[in-house]
């Protein structure tokens, strides 16, 4: 199995105090951890890429911790999450799909209440490509206040033979959310949806 070769990591933190209306009791914080890795399958079609998913598990756990640390070190404050990948142009979209399991389960394992599926997006792009990573509530996908996205990117990545892997965590729903629907205090936590 190929070894995971990390060229660089990046952590970004955004703190939102208001969106033009009254300030909430606590600002929303959104953290993203990005790891730029060598794509072992770039440049050729390889039928069996599945083993690399297992190799990515330790990196997923490390990146989940990076997000939690960026939000203050307390996993209990995490209310939203998402994941994504940008594959360099010598790779294929399926190489980014390898991140689904190791990235998603790393966050779910790091957060107590996390029954909801982790939303995801991926694309193939050149260095500097930006990605809007979708976010939903960690324990109930139908909580509308937490439907969000965090834009990420690295100026010099991914290079053609790289993949930029992304995890995102948030501490709250959108500031000034007011479109109705299920709220976080109504979550039953039984099925990952409601």
Backbone as a ProteinNet text record, in pm:
[ID]
protein_1_A
[PRIMARY]
XXXXXXXXXXXXXXXXXXXXXXXXXXXXXXXXXXXXXXXXXXXXXXXXXXXXXXXXXXXXXXXXXXXXXXXXXXXXXXXXXXXXXXXXXXXXXXXXXXXXXXXXXXXXXXXXXXXXXXXXXXXXXXXXXXXXXXXXXXXXXXXXXXXXXXXXXXXXXXXXXXXXXXXXXXXXXXXXXXXXXXXXXXXXXXXXXX
[TERTIARY]
84.3	0	88.3	48.5	129.1	129.4	242.2	252.8	192.3	124.4	67.7	180.9	205.4	313	250.5	263	205.1	309.8	274.7	364	343.6	218.2	191.5	52.1	29.2	-104.9	-135.6	-263.4	-308.4	-433	-443.7	-564.3	-614.7	-744.1	-803.5	-918.6	-931.9	-1039	-1108.5	-1239.7	-1321.4	-1411.4	-1419	-1507.2	-1607.5	-1736.8	-1842	-1917.6	-1908.8	-1971.4	-2114.4	-2143.6	-2279.9	-2282	-2399.6	-2415.9	-2500.5	-2479.1	-2551.7	-2664.2	-2701.8	-2806.1	-2744.2	-2824.5	-2772.6	-2670.5	-2574.8	-2471.9	-2532.4	-2500.5	-2548.4	-2473.2	-2519.8	-2450.7	-2304.8	-2279.7	-2142.8	-2126.1	-2011.3	-1990.8	-1981.5	-2011	-1992.1	-1845.6	-1785.1	-1648.8	-1653.4	-1574.6	-1567.2	-1419.6	-1380.3	-1240.9	-1232	-1126.4	-1098.1	-953.4	-931.7	-796.4	-778.4	-666.9	-636.4	-500.6	-492.7	-364.6	-341.6	-226.1	-189.3	-98.7	-147.4	-73	-38.8	61	93.6	-16.5	-60.2	-159.9	-86.6	-91	-15.2	-69.7	-187.6	-249.2	-251.3	-188.2	-188.9	-117.2	-171.7	-104.9	-135.7	-210.3	-243.8	-371.5	-444.4	-564.3	-523.3	-564.4	-538.2	-673.1	-696.8	-827.1	-854.2	-760.2	-784	-718.3	-794.7	-742.7	-789.8	-877.5	-940.9	-842.6	-730.2	-640.7	-591.5	-582.2	-531.1	-626.1	-753.7	-848.5	-805	-763.8	-718.1	-594.3	-505.2	-383.5	-413.6	-527.7	-563.7	-624.4	-659.4	-726.3	-646	-515.6	-442	-440.7	-430.3	-433	-569	-676.5	-810.1	-821.4	-771.1	-776.5	-695	-578.4	-493.8	-562.5	-626.3	-693.3	-817.5	-891	-1005.1	-957.4	-846	-789.4	-745.3	-690	-649	-769	-883.7	-1004	-1050.9	-1057.6	-1103.2	-1010.4	-880.5	-784.6	-804.4	-830.2	-850.3	-976.4	-1072.3	-1195.8	-1187	-1068.9	-1048.7	-1016.7	-1014.4	-973.3	-1082	-1206.2	-1317.4	-1411.8	-1411.5	-1494.1	-1643.1	-1682.9	-1825.7	-1886.8	-1804.9	-1859	-1890.7	-1848.5	-1867.1	-2012.1	-2077.2	-2217	-2235.7	-2137.4	-2150.2	-2022	-2035	-1915.4	-1937	-1825.1	-1826.5	-1686.1	-1675	-1544.6	-1538.1	-1417	-1402.4	-1262.3	-1244.4	-1113.8	-1102.2	-983.2	-949.6	-837.2	-863.4	-766.4	-693	-560.5	-481.2	-512.8	-479	-525.9	-471.2	-370.4	-323.6	-396.6	-492.2	-571.3	-713.1	-797.3	-938.1	-1025.5	-1150.1	-1243.4	-1252.7	-1239.6	-1249.4	-1139.2	-1025.5	-918	-960.9	-1040.1	-1094.2	-1198.6	-1270.9	-1373.1	-1312.5	-1183.6	-1116.6	-1122.4	-1150.5	-1152.4	-1283.6	-1389.1	-1519.7	-1513.5	-1463	-1463.2	-1360.9	-1232.3	-1136.3	-1160.7	-1205	-1232.5	-1358.6	-1465.3	-1593	-1589.3	-1537.1	-1534.6	-1437.6	-1331.2	-1239.2	-1312.4	-1396.5	-1470.8	-1576.7	-1648.2	-1753.9	-1696.1	-1577.3	-1513.3	-1466.2	-1436.3	-1383.6	-1492.4	-1617.1	-1728.1	-1831.7	-1877.5	-1970.1	-2101.3	-2172.4	-2302.4	-2286.6	-2270.3	-2242.1	-2303.2	-2433.7	-2503.1	-2529.2	-2524.3	-2556.9	-2443.9	-2483.3	-2384.1	-2305.4	-2177.2	-2092.8	-2104.8	-2157	-2170	-2032.7	-2029	-1900.1	-1909.2	-1796.7	-1783.4	-1640.3	-1622.9	-1489.6	-1486.5	-1366	-1350.4	-1206.2	-1183.2	-1048.4	-1016.8	-896.4	-861.8	-713.1	-673.4	-533.5	-499.8	-373.1	-329.2	-407.2	-451.4	-528.4	-677.9	-722.6	-866.3	-931.1	-1047.3	-1124.1	-1234.1	-1275.8	-1379.1	-1476.3	-1605.6	-1708.3	-1746	-1707.8	-1732.9	-1867.5	-1962.8	-2093.7	-2085.8	-2173.3	-2177.1	-2320.9	-2338.9	-2468.2	-2445.9	-2555.3	-2550.2	-2490.3	-2411.5	-2341.5	-2433.5	-2547.2	-2631.1	-2765.9	-2801.1	-2930.3	-2923.7	-2921.2	-2902.8	-3013.5	-3130.9	-3242.9	-3245.9	-3146.1	-3142	-3101.5	-3200.9	-3178.7	-3082	-3076.6	-2988.6	-2841.8	-2808.6	-2669.6	-2633.5	-2728.8	-2695.7	-2603.5	-2481.4	-2382.1	-2274.4	-2175.6	-2059.4	-1941.1	-1824.3	-1700.6	-1609.7	-1567.1	-1478.5	-1334.3	-1264.3	-1124.8	-1041.5	-912.1	-818.7	-677.4	-582.1	-440.3	-378.5	-310.4	-261	-176.6	-94.1	-5.3	-44	-170.2	-212.8	-356.9	-391.5	-301.7	-219.4	-94.5	-14.6	-70.8	-33.2	-96	-99.8	2.6	10	-25	-108.3	-145.5	-296.8	-334.6	-474	-473.9	-564.2	-585.8	-709.2	-688.6	-795.9	-841.6	-973.4	-1028.6	-1127	-1117.8	-1220.4	-1263.5	-1392.5	-1448	-1534.1	-1522.4	-1609.4	-1655	-1778.4	-1832.9	-1891	-1900.8	-1951.3	-2098.3	-2159.5	-2299.7	-2357.7	-2487.2	-2551.8	-2522.7	-2582.6	-2562.8	-2606.7	-2530.3	-2567.7	-2696.2	-2793.5	-2922.6	-3007.2	-2986.4	-3069.7	-3214.6	-3306.3	-3446.7	-3540.3	-3510.9	-3596.4	-3683.3	-3693.2	-3781.4	-3721.4	-3808.1	-3763.8	-3712.3	-3658	-3604.6	-3490.2	-3492	-3384.7	-3303.5	-3183.2	-3094.5	-3152.3	-3233.8	-3292.8	-3407.9	-3449	-3554.5	-3499.3	-3368	-3306	-3330.3	-3377.9	-3397.5	-3272.7	-3192.6	-3066.8	-3082.9	-3187.7	-3214.3	-3169.3	-3172.8	-3147.8	-3050.8	-2990.1	-2898.8	-2969.5	-3102.7	-3180.5	-3252	-3322.5	-3406.7	-3364.3
-119	0	124.8	228.1	350.6	421.6	481.2	561.5	699.6	756.6	890.6	991.7	1068.5	1167.7	1306.4	1373	1506	1611.6	1702.2	1814.3	1930.7	1958.7	2069.5	2055.7	2124.9	2135.8	2283.1	2312.2	2448.8	2443.2	2532.6	2544	2686.5	2699.9	2833.5	2837.9	2952.9	2973.2	3103.8	3098.1	3215.9	3236.3	3359.2	3392.5	3495.1	3461.6	3549.1	3608.5	3739.2	3808	3848.8	3883.4	3914.6	3921.7	3925	3938.8	4062.3	4166.3	4290.5	4311.2	4206.7	4215.8	4213.8	4183.1	4180.3	4068.1	4092.5	3991.9	3878.8	3752.9	3640.3	3635.7	3551.2	3537.5	3498.2	3409.1	3367.6	3369.4	3414.2	3414.6	3272	3257.4	3128.1	3117.3	3002.3	2976.7	2862.5	2877.3	2774.2	2744.7	2619	2579.5	2480	2492.9	2397.7	2352.7	2223.3	2167.9	2110.9	2144.8	2098.5	2029.7	1913.2	1843.6	1822.9	1864.3	1847.2	1725.3	1621.8	1496.4	1459	1374.4	1318.2	1220.7	1227.1	1134.3	1013.3	897.6	782.5	724.6	767.8	714	813.2	928.2	1030.9	981.5	1017	991	859	771.5	641.6	589.7	510.2	447	323.7	318.5	203.3	150	22.7	-37.2	-43.1	-94.6	-115.1	-4.9	98.9	210.9	203.6	110.6	101.5	90.1	18.1	6.7	141	242.4	373	438.5	400.5	457	427.6	305	265.5	346.1	368.1	444.7	588.2	641	780	796.9	688.1	698.2	776.5	751.2	831.2	980.4	1013.2	1154	1214.9	1140.6	1189.3	1221.5	1132.7	1155.7	1278.5	1293.6	1409.8	1539.4	1538.5	1659.3	1692.9	1592.4	1618.8	1688.9	1642.6	1706.7	1849.5	1871.4	2006.5	2101.4	2054	2138	2166.7	2062.5	2080.2	2174.7	2157.5	2247.2	2390.7	2410.3	2545.2	2610.9	2527.7	2579.8	2591.9	2571.5	2589	2462	2348.6	2224.4	2142	2188.3	2118.2	2065.6	1933.5	1873.4	1892.2	1919	1933.3	2059.1	2154.2	2276.4	2257.1	2146.9	2124.6	2086.4	2164.2	2139.7	2110.1	2143.6	2120	2064.2	1989.7	1936.6	1908.6	1894.6	1862.1	1823.7	1769.7	1727.3	1748.5	1746.8	1763.8	1731.1	1733	1706.1	1777.9	1829.2	1885.3	1798.7	1734.8	1645.3	1721.4	1711.2	1774.7	1716.6	1790.7	1759.1	1628.7	1568.8	1438.2	1323.8	1357.3	1255.9	1254.2	1178.6	1169.7	1189.9	1224.7	1255.1	1140.7	1017.7	901.8	899.7	959.8	968.5	1056	1158.1	1240.8	1167.5	1075.2	997.3	904.9	875.7	793.7	857.6	986.6	1061.5	1043	993.2	982.6	910.2	792.3	712.4	762.4	775	817.7	959.2	1051	1187	1195	1131.1	1136.2	1066.9	945.4	872.3	932.6	996.5	1063.2	1170.9	1248.2	1352.8	1291.9	1193.5	1131.8	1066.3	1007.3	945.7	1049.2	1170.1	1275.1	1356.2	1340.7	1421	1327.6	1360	1271.7	1248.8	1353.7	1340	1365.8	1256	1271.3	1157.2	1147.6	1042.8	1079.5	1207.4	1251.6	1218.9	1188.8	1167.1	1296.6	1283.4	1400.8	1440.7	1560.5	1601.2	1619.2	1608.9	1609	1669.7	1716.5	1759.8	1735	1724.3	1703.4	1752.7	1782.5	1826.1	1806.7	1810.1	1809.9	1954.4	2000	2137.6	2164.1	2279.3	2322	2386.9	2415.2	2484.2	2613.8	2639.2	2759.3	2741.1	2624.7	2598.4	2611.9	2674.7	2691.6	2585.9	2548.4	2446.7	2494	2487.9	2517	2384.6	2368.5	2244.7	2257.4	2168.2	2176.5	2137.2	2197.3	2171.5	2142.5	2042.8	2017	1990.7	1986.2	1956.4	1817.5	1801.4	1674.8	1559.8	1589.1	1482	1468	1563.9	1558.2	1640.7	1572.4	1639.2	1738.1	1725	1812.8	1944.4	1973.4	2100.4	2209.9	2287.4	2386.9	2497.4	2532.9	2642	2613.6	2485.8	2447.3	2417.1	2434.6	2420.7	2536.8	2506	2609.9	2557	2638.3	2597.2	2682.7	2623.4	2694.6	2686.1	2800.7	2803	2783.1	2693.5	2664.7	2660.7	2668.9	2655.9	2682.4	2640.4	2660.7	2721.7	2835.5	2902.7	2814.9	2726.4	2646.4	2498.3	2469.4	2328.1	2316.2	2199.3	2085.7	2100	2059.1	2045.6	1927.6	1910.1	1806.7	1667.1	1630.2	1496.1	1494.4	1588.5	1598	1593.9	1580	1593	1682.8	1778.5	1858.5	1801.4	1743.7	1683.9	1783.4	1791.6	1896.5	1839	1886.5	1864.8	2001	2016.4	2141.5	2112.7	2197.3	2190	2330	2340	2468.6	2456.5	2570.2	2570.1	2606.8	2645.9	2690	2690.7	2714.1	2732.8	2871.9	2902.9	3034	3144.1	3251	3367.7	3425.5	3455.9	3511.8	3414	3282	3183.8	3203.3	3208.1	3232.1	3184.3	3064.4	3011.5	2896	2878.2	2775.2	2636.3	2535.9	2396.8	2349.2	2228.8	2166	2249.6	2270.2	2342.8	2245.7	2287.5	2195.6	2151.2	2233.8	2193.5	2093.3	2067.7	1970.1	1835.4	1823.2	1700.5	1584.2	1473.2	1351.1	1264.7	1274.6	1199.8	1050.6	1007.6	865.5	808.7	890.3	835.6	915.2	1019.7	1103.6	1204.5	1201.9	1295.2	1398.2	1352.4	1442.6	1443
0	0	0	-74.9	-78.5	56.5	87.3	208.8	182.2	283.6	269.1	285.5	181.4	183.6	186.9	300.7	321.1	286.7	196	164.3	260	293.3	384.5	441.8	552.5	610.1	630.1	637.9	659.1	745.7	842	924	911.8	883.3	879.7	980.1	1045	1141.2	1108.4	1104.2	1077.5	1198.7	1248.4	1359.6	1309.7	1318.2	1266.8	1385.3	1401.4	1514.2	1484.3	1359.9	1318.1	1167.1	1110.1	965.2	935.5	1013	993.5	1092.6	1163.3	1265	1403.4	1505.6	1642.4	1661.6	1748.1	1776.3	1859	1827.4	1907.9	2040.7	2131.7	2260.7	2241.8	2147.2	2115.6	1964.1	1914.9	1770.3	1716.5	1589.4	1524.4	1482.4	1510.7	1464.5	1365	1258.3	1154.4	1129.3	1145.3	1124.9	1010.8	933.1	826.3	838.6	826.1	820	680.1	618.2	483.7	486.3	425.6	409.3	259.9	213.2	73.4	65.7	-3.1	-9.1	-153.2	-166.8	-297.9	-337.2	-461.2	-512.7	-571.6	-504.6	-553.4	-683.3	-724.4	-845.1	-960.6	-942.3	-1047	-1171.9	-1288.3	-1413.5	-1480.2	-1411.5	-1471.1	-1408	-1483.8	-1429	-1349.9	-1222.6	-1136.3	-1093.9	-1116.4	-1086.1	-936.7	-858.5	-715.3	-633.3	-604.3	-524.2	-379.6	-350.5	-218.5	-101.2	-113.8	2.6	56.5	-28.9	16.8	116.9	113.9	209.2	352.8	377.7	512.2	551.6	455.4	483.3	525.3	481.2	512.5	651.7	718.5	849.5	954	972.8	1072.6	1040	911	871.2	903.1	879.8	914.1	1061.7	1146.7	1291.6	1330.8	1269.4	1299	1256.4	1139.3	1090.8	1172.5	1219.6	1307.1	1433.5	1488.7	1607.7	1576	1457.8	1418.1	1419.3	1367.5	1367.3	1509.6	1590.9	1729.8	1804.9	1788	1852.8	1806.1	1678.2	1624.1	1680.2	1722.4	1782.1	1933.7	1989.4	2133	2208.9	2142.3	2206.6	2271.7	2266.1	2329.3	2221.6	2201.4	2096.1	2119.8	2243.7	2273.1	2211	2165.8	2104.3	1956.6	1897.3	1754.5	1726.9	1639.8	1603.2	1454.6	1372.1	1229.1	1172.4	1061.2	996.5	848.6	778	635.9	592.8	471.6	421.6	270.8	216.8	73.7	27.8	-104.3	-163.2	-296.7	-322.1	-452.7	-508.3	-620.5	-683.2	-792	-792.3	-897.2	-1033.8	-1139.2	-1274.2	-1332.8	-1272.9	-1320.1	-1251.7	-1165.2	-1096.7	-1148.1	-1081.3	-1119.3	-995.7	-1019.6	-911.8	-810.9	-857.3	-767.4	-663.3	-694.2	-595.6	-477.2	-504.1	-396.5	-315.2	-379.5	-309.4	-204.9	-216.1	-114.6	24.3	30.6	156.7	233.2	167.3	232	366.9	369.4	492.4	594.1	558.4	661.7	713	627	672.7	756.2	708.5	780.2	914.9	917.2	1044.6	1144.4	1096.6	1188.6	1267.9	1199.2	1270.7	1360	1309.7	1389.8	1515.6	1504.4	1620.9	1722.1	1674.9	1762.7	1832.1	1787.6	1838.8	1901.7	2020.9	2092.9	2017.2	1984.1	1918.3	1769.4	1695.2	1552.4	1471.8	1476	1401.8	1255.9	1223.8	1087.4	990.5	868.1	763.5	743.9	712.5	690.8	543.8	514.7	374.2	310.9	179	112	-27.2	-74.5	-212.3	-257	-386.4	-441.3	-585	-631.9	-769.9	-812.4	-942.2	-997.9	-1034.2	-999.3	-1029.6	-1019.5	-1068.6	-1065.7	-932	-912.8	-791.5	-774.8	-653.2	-623.2	-634.8	-679.9	-690.9	-553.7	-551.1	-427.4	-423.8	-303.3	-285.3	-178.2	-207.2	-107.2	-41.2	84.8	158.4	229.6	198.6	263.6	410.2	490	634.1	674.6	760.5	824.5	972.9	1047.3	1190.1	1211.1	1315.3	1339.6	1378.9	1435.9	1489.6	1419.8	1335.1	1266.8	1138.7	1026.7	897.6	862.8	923.9	889.8	966.9	1047.3	1121.1	1022.7	977.5	872.1	910.6	1037.2	1079.9	1051.2	1035.1	1017.1	871.3	778.5	636.1	600.7	564.4	544.4	449.5	422.2	344.2	386.7	380.9	413.5	291.4	241.8	125.8	170.3	101	134	6.4	25.9	-84.9	-37.3	-117.5	-88.2	-214.3	-203	-323.5	-416.3	-361.6	-446.6	-450	-425.6	-421.8	-469.8	-521.8	-540.8	-669.2	-661.7	-782.2	-861.5	-987.9	-1070.9	-1009.9	-933.8	-875.4	-727.3	-682.9	-541.4	-523.3	-396.2	-353	-229.8	-224.4	-104	-33.7	82.8	162.1	266.7	290.3	375.6	477.4	601.4	704.4	756.1	783.4	834.2	956.4	1059.3	1177.1	1213.2	1264.6	1307.3	1447.7	1516.1	1654.1	1665.8	1556	1561.1	1420.5	1414.7	1285.8	1232.2	1118.9	1058.1	1154.4	1157.2	1236.4	1175.3	1258.8	1216.9	1135.7	1151.1	1079.6	1123.2	1023.8	1057.6	947.2	893.9	787.6	834.9	965.5	1020.4	1012.3	1032.8	1029	1163.4	1163.6	1283.6	1340.3	1472.3	1538.6	1623.5	1662.5	1734.7	1868.5	1931.6	2060.1	2041.7	1917.7	1889.8	1842.4	1831.7	1780	1876.8	1819.9	1899	1899	1795	1790.4	1773.4	1702	1687.7	1553.7	1448.7	1315.5	1229.6	1285.2	1208.2	1121.1	1118.8	1038	1122.1	1228.7	1309.1	1455.8
[MASK]
++++++++++++++++++++++++++++++++++++++++++++++++++++++++++++++++++++++++++++++++++++++++++++++++++++++++++++++++++++++++++++++++++++++++++++++++++++++++++++++++++++++++++++++++++++++++++++++++++

